[in-house]
């Protein structure tokens, strides 16, 4: 069984989430291919697909959106999970789904979409990004919830094992 874990990550925090998801899937006996969307030419060889993106100003990054749009016909026949990473603070803000997710749901027909709090390190930001986070008084820190992320990935592994064992096709 082979699963693609593909995320768009601007500063690396969302890519770290992808690596953890890949590790959990691998520990469950699933071959996890973790790669950025720009390096994915097709999703056809995969038994399941996890696509995620860092969220900036309420939107997914273009590479992840383009992957879903480009592969939507194939995704319709595969189990797909989506996740967004971006809210920061305690409690995490913003609480609402990213603007793009409704359209991405229509294209990918995901089993689930999760929103995970992200990480903000001002030292990694460019001038414009620093100005924006200052204006909105964004909280700095690492708010990624590692145990819920691992639990979500374990649930994906369990569902894939059950689905493929039963021979069910999406």
N, C-alpha and C positions, 0 to 999 in steps of 0.2 A: 504494500500500500504506500502510495506516494502523495504528499500534500505540498502544495505551493504556499509559502508564507511570503507575501510581497507587500512591502510598505513604502510609502513616500515619507521621507524624513528630512527635514531641512537642517537641523543641527545635531542629529544623531540620537535623540531621546526616544523617538518612535522606533528607530531601527533597533535599539536595545530591547524594546518590548517584543519586536519580531524575533530576536534571537532567543529570548526566554520562551516564547511560544514554541519555537522550533525545538528547543531543548526538551520541553515537556512532551511534545509529540514524539520525539525520538526515544525518550525514556519509555514511552508507551508502545514501542515497537513499530512506529510509523516513520518512514523516510521523509524527513522534512527538508525541503529545498527552500532556503531563505535567500531571497534576492530582491533587489529593487525593481520596480515596475519597468524601468527602461531596459532591463536585461531580460525581460520575459517576451519571447516571440510567440508563444502559444500556451494555452492552459490545457490543451487536449490531453496530454499524457498524465495528468494528475487526477487522483481519485477524489480530491477535495481541495478547496482553495480558501485561503484566508487573505483578505486584502485590508490594509489599514492605511491611515494617513494621519500625519500631524495636521492640526487644524489651526489656521491663521485667519484672523478677522472673520471667523465663522465659516470658513471654506476649507475643503480638502485641497491638498496640493495637486496640481495638474497631472503629474505622472500616474498617480493612482486612479484618478478619474478617467484618464485616457485608456488605461489598461481595462477597466470595466467596460467602457464604451466599445473599445476595439474587440473585446472577447465576449460581448453580451450573448451572442448566439450560442456559444459553447457553454457559457456559465449557466444557461437555462436548464442544462441537463446534468449539472454537477452540484453537490452540496457546497454552499458558499457561506462564509462568515465574514462580516465586516466589523471593523472597529475604528473608532476615532480617538485620537489622543490630543488633548489640548486644554481642557479646563484646568485652572490652577487655583490655589488657595485652599483654605479650610474654613467653611465649606467651599467646594470647587465651584468656580464661576467661569463661563456661563453654564447654566444648567440645561439649556435647550440643545436639541440636536443641531449639528452643523447644517447650514443652508442646503448643501448639495445632497444630503443623505436621502431625501425623499426620491429624487430622480435616480440616484444610484440603486436604491431598493427596486425600482421599476426595471432597471437594466439587469441587475444581478440576482434578484429573487433570493435574498439571503435567508438562511435558517435563523440568523440572529445578527443584530448590530449592537455593539457595546460602546459606551463612551467611558474611556479611562482618563482620569486626571493625568496631566503631563508634568513637564519640568521646565522651569524658566531660570536660566543662568544669564544674567545681563552681560557677563564677560564674553559670551558667545554671539552676541547680537551685533548687527551693523548699526550705523548711525540712525537710520530711519526707524528700525525696530525699537531701538532704545527710546527714541522720542515717543513712539506710540505707547509702549508699556509705561512710560512716565506719565503721559496724559491720562491713561485709564487707571493708573495706580495699581498695576498688576503685581501680585505677590510673587516674590522670588523664592525659589526652592524646588525641591524634587518631591512631587506629590503623587508619583506613580504608585498605585496599590499592587505591589508584587504578588501577594497571596491571591487576591481576586483574579489577577491576570493568569496566574498558574491554574487556578480552579477552572476558569473559563476554558483554557487550553486543554485541561484534562477532560472536561465535558465534551469538547470537540473530538478528542481521541476516542472516548467511550462511544459517542454517537457513530463515528466512522466504523469502529469495530462492529458495532451492532448492525448497522445498515448493510455493510458489505457481507457480514456473516449471513444475514437473512436474504441476501441477493436483491435487496430493494434498490431500485433505481429512481432517481429523482424525477 
